[in-house]
Amino acid sequence: MANQEHLDILKQGVEVWNQWREENPKVRPDLSGADLHGTDLAQAHLRYADLTGANLIKANLGGATLVCCDLTGANLTIAALSKADLLNALQADD
């Protein structure tokens, strides 16, 4: 279950989110199971985020930093991933 505080910050937009990430670099965002269907996350700093089971259908992740994210069970159907950094991201089979 996603951390509600993390979701609330993300819902304020990528600029607010990225500022929060800069101020809290040691926090591992918990967005597990979050419904982010269709959300614009272009350029979002999601390094080390727990996105297990997240609904990312039609999400815009273009240019997002997804380094070392856990995407196990996340639904990335029709998600835009152009220029996203997925270095060491994990997406295990269900």
Secondary structure, 3 states (H helix, E strand, C coil): CCCHHHHHHHCCCHHHHHHHHHHCCCCCCECCCCECCCCECCCCECCCCECCCCECCCCECCCCECCCCECCCCECCCCECCCCECCCCECCCC
